Amino acid sequence: MADNERIPTVIADDAHIVYKIHQAAAGSSSPLASFKRLTTRSRNANVREVHAVRGVSFVAYKGEAIGLIGTNGSGKSTLLRAVAGLLPVSSGAIYAAGQPSLLGVNAALMNELPGERNVELGCLAMGMSPAEVQAKRDDIIEFSGINDKGDFSSLPMRTYSSGMSARLRFSIAAAKKHDVLLIDEALATGDAKFRKRSEERVRELRRQAGTVFLVSHSEQSIRDTCERCIWLEAGEIRADGATSEVMKEYEAFSRR
């Protein structure tokens, strides 16, 4: 896609994200203390503010796969949740085309229902028609590999390992074309065979003119799937550019 044809899908404009953590003071969790707060409408004064994202600005375009890297607590997952509309921006703004889809290892599925039923419900929730769901269901289950060692698709999700559950979540989300797909550590699960399949699916989504954001502690996954990389540290962008260059800076920083 030529530079003059690039279409923005996500714009972050000096975005700040601050959230509050309520910490109970000694004795404040007792029934009497709780009742007193209710009757007097007073609040626990022990509230800690966390400034998780600090003045982040960038533009993402159709057809890009962007890796988000940084040490633990740098703001990567918080930023993804804000792009998805799950966290409010305290100041500045984040604009996104359509409805971004966030895929994380903790994405909710119904543990008491079989995997195949979760596939159906997940696809319907993404806006697929019942006919589309029926046409894609078997392919999604096959892609996930949950039946490689038995007929697990007919068993409740609570019987799955964490890796099986994560593979099924990714397979459901990746079955649909997304304007913006946000992937938070979901490629870190599974064996090398599944990672190779999932990375190829990310590249396919890009070819369909979608935009993919990938958070992963696997530097190889970032290198294999993302041509652009944003390095966050302490909530601020330290670098934004070609993956090879940004990763080189990040690795030098990590060795200090």
Order of alpha helices (4+ residues) and beta strands (2+ residues): beta-alpha-beta-beta-alpha-beta-beta-alpha-alpha-alpha-beta-alpha-beta-alpha-beta-beta-alpha
